[in-house]
Amino acid sequence: QVQLVESGGGLVQPGGSLRLSCAASRSIFSINTMAWFRQAPGKEREFVAAIRWSDGSTLYLDSVKGRFTISRGNVKNTVYLQMNSLKREDTAKYYCAATTAGSLYLSSVATYGYWGQGTQVTVSS
């Protein structure tokens, strides 16, 4: 079993930055892709970004391109989401996800079998 633990959420003003972290408990060799999703109250869970462990290739939600960056950490099994130029509409609970299987559908919730408990990000003045 892979356990994921997120951290780094909080309250930030519009235009500010936050860095989310996610640590996976299982050996990196079994993880194929890690991703970030978010869910605002009353809305469906939404894909934000993903990174393939084998080659570091990434995929982003259009509305976060140029503002958010997903990256692998130097510490094994760690993934980060650097969020800059935050907007009120980025407010949501952010979830880390992982899959040990290859998939073409990196933006689909159904692709990921492992999820963290989520960390709240609130963008407000």
OpenMM code with the backbone's topology and positions (N, CA, C; nanometers):
from openmm import Vec3, app, unit

residues = "GLN VAL GLN LEU VAL GLU SER GLY GLY GLY LEU VAL GLN PRO GLY GLY SER LEU ARG LEU SER CYS ALA ALA SER ARG SER ILE PHE SER ILE ASN THR MET ALA TRP PHE ARG GLN ALA PRO GLY LYS GLU ARG GLU PHE VAL ALA ALA ILE ARG TRP SER ASP GLY SER THR LEU TYR LEU ASP SER VAL LYS GLY ARG PHE THR ILE SER ARG GLY ASN VAL LYS ASN THR VAL TYR LEU GLN MET ASN SER LEU LYS ARG GLU ASP THR ALA LYS TYR TYR CYS ALA ALA THR THR ALA GLY SER LEU TYR LEU SER SER VAL ALA THR TYR GLY TYR TRP GLY GLN GLY THR GLN VAL THR VAL SER SER".split()
positions = [
    Vec3(0.0827, -0.1194, 0.0000),
    Vec3(0.0000, 0.0000, 0.0000),
    Vec3(0.0868, 0.1253, 0.0000),
    Vec3(0.0427, 0.2242, -0.0743),
    Vec3(0.1095, 0.3531, -0.0780),
    Vec3(0.0295, 0.4514, 0.0054),
    Vec3(0.0942, 0.5153, 0.0994),
    Vec3(0.0287, 0.6190, 0.1783),
    Vec3(0.0862, 0.7531, 0.1389),
    Vec3(-0.0022, 0.8510, 0.1213),
    Vec3(0.0384, 0.9842, 0.0792),
    Vec3(0.0014, 1.0854, 0.1856),
    Vec3(0.0945, 1.1748, 0.2175),
    Vec3(0.0708, 1.2767, 0.3192),
    Vec3(0.1060, 1.4126, 0.2616),
    Vec3(0.0039, 1.5009, 0.2560),
    Vec3(0.0254, 1.6354, 0.2029),
    Vec3(0.0537, 1.7338, 0.3162),
    Vec3(0.1210, 1.8427, 0.2807),
    Vec3(0.1424, 1.9535, 0.3736),
    Vec3(0.1654, 2.0808, 0.2934),
    Vec3(0.1575, 2.1954, 0.3622),
    Vec3(0.1914, 2.3215, 0.2983),
    Vec3(0.0745, 2.4117, 0.2655),
    Vec3(-0.0472, 2.3669, 0.2893),
    Vec3(-0.1614, 2.4526, 0.2619),
    Vec3(-0.1714, 2.5672, 0.3610),
    Vec3(-0.2651, 2.6579, 0.3357),
    Vec3(-0.2839, 2.7698, 0.4264),
    Vec3(-0.3622, 2.8823, 0.3625),
    Vec3(-0.3610, 2.9967, 0.4309),
    Vec3(-0.4294, 3.1169, 0.3836),
    Vec3(-0.3268, 3.2097, 0.3196),
    Vec3(-0.3577, 3.2580, 0.2004),
    Vec3(-0.2668, 3.3473, 0.1297),
    Vec3(-0.3481, 3.4531, 0.0555),
    Vec3(-0.2909, 3.5711, 0.0413),
    Vec3(-0.3589, 3.6786, -0.0304),
    Vec3(-0.3503, 3.6559, -0.1811),
    Vec3(-0.4445, 3.7090, -0.2558),
    Vec3(-0.4350, 3.7012, -0.4022),
    Vec3(-0.3009, 3.7539, -0.4512),
    Vec3(-0.2420, 3.6818, -0.5453),
    Vec3(-0.1104, 3.7186, -0.5951),
    Vec3(0.0034, 3.6537, -0.5198),
    Vec3(-0.0275, 3.5902, -0.4092),
    Vec3(0.0753, 3.5273, -0.3273),
    Vec3(0.1131, 3.3892, -0.3765),
    Vec3(0.1995, 3.3232, -0.2987),
    Vec3(0.2516, 3.1921, -0.3362),
    Vec3(0.2410, 3.0940, -0.2202),
    Vec3(0.2284, 2.9667, -0.2554),
    Vec3(0.2340, 2.8572, -0.1591),
    Vec3(0.3047, 2.7410, -0.2262),
    Vec3(0.3661, 2.6562, -0.1429),
    Vec3(0.4284, 2.5351, -0.1929),
    Vec3(0.3710, 2.4167, -0.1164),
    Vec3(0.3057, 2.3279, -0.1915),
    Vec3(0.2519, 2.2067, -0.1322),
    Vec3(0.3521, 2.0935, -0.1477),
    Vec3(0.3560, 2.0067, -0.0483),
    Vec3(0.4431, 1.8897, -0.0508),
    Vec3(0.3602, 1.7634, -0.0320),
    Vec3(0.4069, 1.6552, -0.0916),
    Vec3(0.3415, 1.5265, -0.0747),
    Vec3(0.4490, 1.4200, -0.0641),
    Vec3(0.4420, 1.3418, 0.0418),
    Vec3(0.5386, 1.2347, 0.0630),
    Vec3(0.4664, 1.1014, 0.0539),
    Vec3(0.5204, 1.0123, -0.0283),
    Vec3(0.4641, 0.8785, -0.0435),
    Vec3(0.5473, 0.7795, 0.0363),
    Vec3(0.4799, 0.6834, 0.0937),
    Vec3(0.5477, 0.5902, 0.1836),
    Vec3(0.6153, 0.4746, 0.1124),
    Vec3(0.5818, 0.4523, -0.0143),
    Vec3(0.6307, 0.3333, -0.0837),
    Vec3(0.7519, 0.3651, -0.1692),
    Vec3(0.8295, 0.2669, -0.2007),
    Vec3(0.9478, 0.2830, -0.2840),
    Vec3(0.9141, 0.3511, -0.4150),
    Vec3(0.9994, 0.4433, -0.4572),
    Vec3(0.9745, 0.5211, -0.5776),
    Vec3(0.9674, 0.4341, -0.7017),
    Vec3(1.0294, 0.3167, -0.6978),
    Vec3(1.0320, 0.2324, -0.8156),
    Vec3(0.8957, 0.1771, -0.8502),
    Vec3(0.8026, 0.1812, -0.7571),
    Vec3(0.6705, 0.1284, -0.7856),
    Vec3(0.5716, 0.2365, -0.8252),
    Vec3(0.6124, 0.3630, -0.8170),
    Vec3(0.5227, 0.4727, -0.8528),
    Vec3(0.5455, 0.5115, -0.9984),
    Vec3(0.4407, 0.5172, -1.0761),
    Vec3(0.4497, 0.5561, -1.2166),
    Vec3(0.4262, 0.7064, -1.2338),
    Vec3(0.3207, 0.7569, -1.1713),
    Vec3(0.2830, 0.8978, -1.1854),
    Vec3(0.2277, 0.9503, -1.0540),
    Vec3(0.2597, 1.0742, -1.0233),
    Vec3(0.1965, 1.1428, -0.9098),
    Vec3(0.1298, 1.2696, -0.9616),
    Vec3(0.0242, 1.3091, -0.8927),
    Vec3(-0.0546, 1.4221, -0.9414),
    Vec3(-0.1134, 1.5008, -0.8256),
    Vec3(-0.1610, 1.6179, -0.8593),
    Vec3(-0.2377, 1.7008, -0.7674),
    Vec3(-0.3755, 1.7262, -0.8265),
    Vec3(-0.4757, 1.7109, -0.7425),
    Vec3(-0.6133, 1.7455, -0.7759),
    Vec3(-0.6609, 1.8466, -0.6719),
    Vec3(-0.7734, 1.9108, -0.7007),
    Vec3(-0.8322, 2.0004, -0.6012),
    Vec3(-0.9838, 1.9901, -0.6080),
    Vec3(-1.0455, 2.0233, -0.4965),
    Vec3(-1.1911, 2.0176, -0.4889),
    Vec3(-1.2421, 2.1325, -0.4042),
    Vec3(-1.3237, 2.2172, -0.4667),
    Vec3(-1.3875, 2.3274, -0.3971),
    Vec3(-1.5245, 2.2815, -0.3479),
    Vec3(-1.5783, 2.3457, -0.2445),
    Vec3(-1.7094, 2.3065, -0.1922),
    Vec3(-1.8168, 2.3070, -0.3012),
    Vec3(-1.8905, 2.1988, -0.3095),
    Vec3(-1.9987, 2.1896, -0.4069),
    Vec3(-1.9557, 2.1586, -0.5487),
    Vec3(-1.8261, 2.1346, -0.5681),
    Vec3(-1.7751, 2.1066, -0.7029),
    Vec3(-1.7082, 1.9699, -0.7073),
    Vec3(-1.6916, 1.9187, -0.8288),
    Vec3(-1.6239, 1.7910, -0.8460),
    Vec3(-1.4726, 1.8087, -0.8306),
    Vec3(-1.4076, 1.6970, -0.7987),
    Vec3(-1.2622, 1.6993, -0.7888),
    Vec3(-1.2031, 1.7267, -0.9269),
    Vec3(-1.1046, 1.8171, -0.9307),
    Vec3(-1.0510, 1.8680, -1.0563),
    Vec3(-0.9007, 1.8428, -1.0653),
    Vec3(-0.8572, 1.7949, -1.1813),
    Vec3(-0.7142, 1.7738, -1.2050),
    Vec3(-0.6403, 1.9071, -1.2079),
    Vec3(-0.5211, 1.9092, -1.1481),
    Vec3(-0.4391, 2.0301, -1.1484),
    Vec3(-0.3083, 2.0071, -1.2245),
    Vec3(-0.2346, 1.9017, -1.1869),
    Vec3(-0.1050, 1.8762, -1.2501),
    Vec3(-0.0619, 1.7332, -1.2217),
    Vec3(0.0217, 1.6797, -1.3110),
    Vec3(0.0745, 1.5446, -1.2940),
    Vec3(0.2178, 1.5385, -1.3426),
    Vec3(0.2928, 1.4436, -1.2887),
    Vec3(0.4310, 1.4235, -1.3306),
    Vec3(0.4610, 1.2745, -1.3363),
    Vec3(0.5160, 1.2317, -1.4488),
    Vec3(0.5560, 1.0916, -1.4652),
    Vec3(0.6932, 1.0724, -1.4020),
    Vec3(0.7064, 0.9686, -1.3203),
    Vec3(0.8324, 0.9478, -1.2495),
    Vec3(0.9457, 0.9074, -1.3440),
    Vec3(0.9151, 0.8377, -1.4531),
    Vec3(1.0204, 0.7823, -1.5387),
    Vec3(1.1000, 0.8895, -1.6111),
    Vec3(1.0300, 0.9916, -1.6607),
    Vec3(1.1002, 1.0923, -1.7423),
    Vec3(1.0748, 1.2349, -1.6980),
    Vec3(0.9937, 1.2525, -1.5941),
    Vec3(0.9678, 1.3874, -1.5449),
    Vec3(0.8719, 1.4686, -1.6295),
    Vec3(0.8078, 1.4034, -1.7276),
    Vec3(0.7139, 1.4783, -1.8113),
    Vec3(0.5941, 1.5220, -1.7282),
    Vec3(0.5387, 1.6372, -1.7620),
    Vec3(0.4326, 1.6974, -1.6822),
    Vec3(0.3107, 1.7318, -1.7658),
    Vec3(0.1998, 1.7472, -1.6964),
    Vec3(0.0737, 1.7864, -1.7583),
    Vec3(0.0049, 1.8816, -1.6616),
    Vec3(-0.0563, 1.9873, -1.7149),
    Vec3(-0.1203, 2.0881, -1.6300),
    Vec3(-0.2609, 2.1206, -1.6773),
    Vec3(-0.3449, 2.1592, -1.5834),
    Vec3(-0.4727, 2.2206, -1.6126),
    Vec3(-0.4435, 2.3545, -1.6803),
    Vec3(-0.5181, 2.3869, -1.7828),
    Vec3(-0.4894, 2.5088, -1.8592),
    Vec3(-0.4863, 2.6337, -1.7716),
    Vec3(-0.5772, 2.6414, -1.6762),
    Vec3(-0.5891, 2.7640, -1.5976),
    Vec3(-0.4739, 2.7843, -1.4983),
    Vec3(-0.3897, 2.6828, -1.4787),
    Vec3(-0.2761, 2.6983, -1.3864),
    Vec3(-0.1428, 2.7017, -1.4595),
    Vec3(-0.1438, 2.6805, -1.5901),
    Vec3(-0.0193, 2.6842, -1.6670),
    Vec3(0.0477, 2.8194, -1.6524),
    Vec3(0.1790, 2.8162, -1.6282),
    Vec3(0.2536, 2.9393, -1.6107),
    Vec3(0.2505, 2.9928, -1.4688),
    Vec3(0.1609, 2.9384, -1.3856),
    Vec3(0.1530, 2.9818, -1.2458),
    Vec3(0.1939, 2.8705, -1.1486),
    Vec3(0.1596, 2.7476, -1.1800),
    Vec3(0.1893, 2.6333, -1.0943),
    Vec3(0.2989, 2.5482, -1.1587),
    Vec3(0.3814, 2.4882, -1.0735),
    Vec3(0.4848, 2.3974, -1.1209),
    Vec3(0.4875, 2.2729, -1.0336),
    Vec3(0.4749, 2.1555, -1.0968),
    Vec3(0.4864, 2.0290, -1.0255),
    Vec3(0.6284, 1.9771, -1.0448),
    Vec3(0.6855, 1.9230, -0.9394),
    Vec3(0.8229, 1.8740, -0.9490),
    Vec3(0.8449, 1.7588, -0.8522),
    Vec3(0.9472, 1.6792, -0.8832),
    Vec3(0.9874, 1.5710, -0.7942),
    Vec3(1.0909, 1.6244, -0.6970),
    Vec3(1.0859, 1.5760, -0.5750),
    Vec3(1.1816, 1.6213, -0.4767),
    Vec3(1.3117, 1.5438, -0.4818),
    Vec3(1.4157, 1.5994, -0.4200),
    Vec3(1.5423, 1.5280, -0.4071),
    Vec3(1.5271, 1.4104, -0.3123),
    Vec3(1.4371, 1.4265, -0.2159),
    Vec3(1.4057, 1.3155, -0.1263),
    Vec3(1.3134, 1.2210, -0.2023),
    Vec3(1.3434, 1.0925, -0.1959),
    Vec3(1.2636, 0.9964, -0.2706),
    Vec3(1.1171, 1.0031, -0.2332),
    Vec3(1.0339, 0.9753, -0.3280),
    Vec3(0.8894, 0.9635, -0.3076),
    Vec3(0.8215, 1.0945, -0.2724),
    Vec3(0.8833, 1.2074, -0.3052),
    Vec3(0.8251, 1.3362, -0.2719),
    Vec3(0.7921, 1.4150, -0.3981),
    Vec3(0.6765, 1.4779, -0.3970),
    Vec3(0.6375, 1.5632, -0.5080),
    Vec3(0.5916, 1.6972, -0.4520),
    Vec3(0.6168, 1.8026, -0.5264),
    Vec3(0.5823, 1.9367, -0.4832),
    Vec3(0.4891, 2.0026, -0.5846),
    Vec3(0.4132, 2.1002, -0.5357),
    Vec3(0.3354, 2.1860, -0.6239),
    Vec3(0.3625, 2.3294, -0.5813),
    Vec3(0.4425, 2.3991, -0.6605),
    Vec3(0.4699, 2.5403, -0.6362),
    Vec3(0.3598, 2.6219, -0.7021),
    Vec3(0.2900, 2.7005, -0.6216),
    Vec3(0.1772, 2.7779, -0.6722),
    Vec3(0.2076, 2.9260, -0.6579),
    Vec3(0.2184, 2.9958, -0.7690),
    Vec3(0.2459, 3.1389, -0.7707),
    Vec3(0.1263, 3.2139, -0.8295),
    Vec3(0.1243, 3.3436, -0.8069),
    Vec3(0.0169, 3.4290, -0.8609),
    Vec3(-0.1206, 3.3694, -0.8308),
    Vec3(-0.1401, 3.3312, -0.7068),
    Vec3(-0.2649, 3.2640, -0.6691),
    Vec3(-0.3846, 3.3558, -0.6839),
    Vec3(-0.4942, 3.2966, -0.7254),
    Vec3(-0.6199, 3.3688, -0.7464),
    Vec3(-0.7258, 3.3130, -0.6515),
    Vec3(-0.8298, 3.3914, -0.6274),
    Vec3(-0.9369, 3.3456, -0.5390),
    Vec3(-0.9959, 3.2135, -0.5878),
    Vec3(-1.0031, 3.1979, -0.7166),
    Vec3(-1.0624, 3.0752, -0.7719),
    Vec3(-0.9736, 2.9516, -0.7539),
    Vec3(-0.8520, 2.9697, -0.7015),
    Vec3(-0.7669, 2.8557, -0.6695),
    Vec3(-0.8009, 2.7974, -0.5324),
    Vec3(-0.8885, 2.8640, -0.4599),
    Vec3(-0.9276, 2.8166, -0.3282),
    Vec3(-0.9945, 2.6803, -0.3382),
    Vec3(-0.9419, 2.5824, -0.2646),
    Vec3(-0.9926, 2.4452, -0.2680),
    Vec3(-0.9104, 2.3609, -0.1710),
    Vec3(-0.9572, 2.2382, -0.1525),
    Vec3(-0.8759, 2.1404, -0.0823),
    Vec3(-0.7948, 2.0682, -0.1886),
    Vec3(-0.6650, 2.0636, -0.1697),
    Vec3(-0.5750, 2.0039, -0.2673),
    Vec3(-0.5343, 1.8637, -0.2219),
    Vec3(-0.5444, 1.7698, -0.3153),
    Vec3(-0.5161, 1.6299, -0.2865),
    Vec3(-0.3993, 1.5799, -0.3722),
    Vec3(-0.3114, 1.5046, -0.3101),
    Vec3(-0.2045, 1.4356, -0.3793),
    Vec3(-0.2556, 1.2972, -0.4186),
    Vec3(-0.2156, 1.2520, -0.5375),
    Vec3(-0.2584, 1.1209, -0.5849),
    Vec3(-0.1423, 1.0495, -0.6513),
    Vec3(-0.1480, 0.9171, -0.6534),
    Vec3(-0.0414, 0.8384, -0.7143),
    Vec3(-0.0982, 0.7136, -0.7800),
    Vec3(-0.0278, 0.6690, -0.8837),
    Vec3(-0.0612, 0.5428, -0.9462),
    Vec3(0.0662, 0.4646, -0.9733),
    Vec3(0.0565, 0.3328, -0.9612),
    Vec3(0.1702, 0.2471, -0.9916),
    Vec3(0.1588, 0.1887, -1.1323),
    Vec3(0.0519, 0.2220, -1.2010),
    Vec3(0.0289, 0.1705, -1.3356),
    Vec3(0.0440, 0.2813, -1.4384),
    Vec3(0.0871, 0.2458, -1.5580),
    Vec3(0.0950, 0.3429, -1.6654),
    Vec3(-0.0422, 0.3760, -1.7175),
    Vec3(-0.0629, 0.4995, -1.7610),
    Vec3(-0.1933, 0.5392, -1.8130),
    Vec3(-0.1765, 0.6587, -1.9062),
    Vec3(-0.2658, 0.6667, -2.0033),
    Vec3(-0.2697, 0.7827, -2.0924),
    Vec3(-0.3595, 0.8925, -2.0369),
    Vec3(-0.4361, 0.8585, -1.9345),
    Vec3(-0.5386, 0.9508, -1.8842),
    Vec3(-0.4946, 1.0120, -1.7509),
    Vec3(-0.3914, 1.0917, -1.7547),
    Vec3(-0.3327, 1.1446, -1.6324),
    Vec3(-0.4227, 1.2446, -1.5613),
    Vec3(-0.5183, 1.3008, -1.6311),
    Vec3(-0.6070, 1.4001, -1.5704),
    Vec3(-0.7346, 1.3386, -1.5139),
    Vec3(-0.7461, 1.2079, -1.5208),
    Vec3(-0.8675, 1.1414, -1.4740),
    Vec3(-0.8524, 1.0947, -1.3294),
    Vec3(-0.9538, 1.1229, -1.2484),
    Vec3(-0.9551, 1.0770, -1.1099),
    Vec3(-0.9417, 0.9253, -1.1042),
    Vec3(-1.0042, 0.8576, -1.1980),
    Vec3(-1.0083, 0.7115, -1.1973),
    Vec3(-0.8713, 0.6472, -1.2192),
    Vec3(-0.7766, 0.7225, -1.2713),
    Vec3(-0.6425, 0.6687, -1.2965),
    Vec3(-0.5669, 0.6393, -1.1674),
    Vec3(-0.5984, 0.7113, -1.0631),
    Vec3(-0.5165, 0.7083, -0.9414),
    Vec3(-0.5814, 0.6228, -0.8331),
    Vec3(-0.5012, 0.5301, -0.7810),
    Vec3(-0.5536, 0.4402, -0.6791),
    Vec3(-0.5173, 0.4810, -0.5382),
    Vec3(-0.4300, 0.5799, -0.5267),
    Vec3(-0.3830, 0.6209, -0.3954),
    Vec3(-0.4016, 0.7715, -0.3792),
    Vec3(-0.4549, 0.8079, -0.2629),
    Vec3(-0.4885, 0.9481, -0.2376),
    Vec3(-0.4449, 0.9886, -0.0972),
    Vec3(-0.4061, 1.1146, -0.0845),
    Vec3(-0.3800, 1.1701, 0.0470),
    Vec3(-0.5075, 1.2240, 0.1085),
    Vec3(-0.4945, 1.2793, 0.2276),
    Vec3(-0.6112, 1.3282, 0.3005),
    Vec3(-0.6481, 1.4705, 0.2608),
    Vec3(-0.5610, 1.5381, 0.1897),
    Vec3(-0.5899, 1.6731, 0.1418),
    Vec3(-0.5356, 1.7823, 0.2330),
    Vec3(-0.5066, 1.8971, 0.1719),
    Vec3(-0.4622, 2.0144, 0.2473),
    Vec3(-0.5350, 2.1363, 0.1912),
    Vec3(-0.5862, 2.2203, 0.2807),
    Vec3(-0.6697, 2.3333, 0.2384),
    Vec3(-0.5841, 2.4507, 0.1933),
    Vec3(-0.6212, 2.5060, 0.0789),
    Vec3(-0.5606, 2.6289, 0.0281),
    Vec3(-0.6709, 2.7325, 0.0153),
    Vec3(-0.6558, 2.8448, 0.0834),
    Vec3(-0.7543, 2.9516, 0.0789),
    Vec3(-0.6866, 3.0793, 0.0317),
    Vec3(-0.7376, 3.1346, -0.0773),
    Vec3(-0.6830, 3.2579, -0.1330),
    Vec3(-0.7846, 3.3686, -0.1072),
    Vec3(-0.7479, 3.4598, -0.0180),
    Vec3(-0.8423, 3.5632, 0.0230),
    Vec3(-0.7666, 3.6824, 0.0801),
    Vec3(-0.8248, 3.8012, 0.0609),
    Vec3(-0.7653, 3.9204, 0.1195),
    Vec3(-0.8310, 3.9525, 0.2526),
] * unit.nanometer
topology = app.Topology()
chain = topology.addChain("A")
for resn in residues:
    res = topology.addResidue(resn, chain)
    for name in ("N", "CA", "C"):
        topology.addAtom(name, app.Element.getBySymbol(name[0]), res)
